[in-house]
Amino acid sequence: MSSPWSPPSTGHPTLLDLLDIPAPAEQAIDGVSILPVLQGEALERETLFCHFPHYVKATFNLPNTWVRRGDWKLFRFYADNEDQSDRFELYNLRDDIGETNNLAEQKPELVRELNQLITEHLAETEALVPIPNPNYRNDSHWQLSKETRMVHGKDSFEITSIGKDPFLSTNRLPKGLKGDLILKGEIRSNAGPGSIHWATAKNPRFGPEHKVEYAFPQGEVLIPFEIPFSSDNPLTSLRIDPGSRKGQVTLRKLSLQTSDGAVIKQWLPTTK
């Protein structure tokens, strides 16, 4: 843009409107006055945008931009797929004000249409946009305990437990995820029985009330597993305790699914 640009804001133009002061001619303002809304009138604007290109670990916020047009709201989460492509979530706010039912897969044409609006808005405002990390590894989505070592193979997590409390946890989960779920994959272990844990916005700490223990045959053979669990509140993080003593664990084909088999999140590709 050829003229100075002010940060996206509704506050600045609203104050100017309230005080009946014209904006400086040399300043470009990316925002509109919401005075009509404060006066009980409709805001005449076809689309609304929010650009938040930051991580906030404490609140599990991911870098994203969203656009709302009519009843539809599309999120673009930057480099959040396993191949570092952008991930999308689409919600119909008329039917789903809590944003719990992601319709992105069911409506790909609408996703492309709204995503183009985001692209045009970012270009128009010259916004800074996160770029993929050239040093990215798929296992960077997981945080490890001090007693856990992990190497990401082509199609597996190779885990070494050096103590009694190995675990890996992630908060990279779809927004609003709850209900009857299944952690599915293949495991080979000589590190003893393990467990899975989950946390929610209502109960943000891992605890015994959100825990499922499992025990599979120990040895050198990969064994398919399914661990069902259920949460009444949206998940914010998931933790896998792959064992309970020193040893080696291999995880393959790791995914999170609904009770009817729909894949929600896949961390390790299915290999033939």
Protein Blocks (a to p, Z undefined) as FASTA:
>chain_A
ZZdcddddfklmmmmmmnopacdfklccedddfklmmnopacddfbdcdddfbdcfknop
acdddddehjbccdddehkafnopacdddddfklmmnopaccklmmmmlmmmmmmmmmmm
mmmnopacddddfkbcfklmpccdfkbccdddfkbccdddfbfbdcdddfbdcehiacjd
ddddddddfebpaddddddfklmcccfklccdddddedjbdcddddddddfbdcfbdcdd
fbfbdcddddehiacddfkopafbdfbdcdZZ
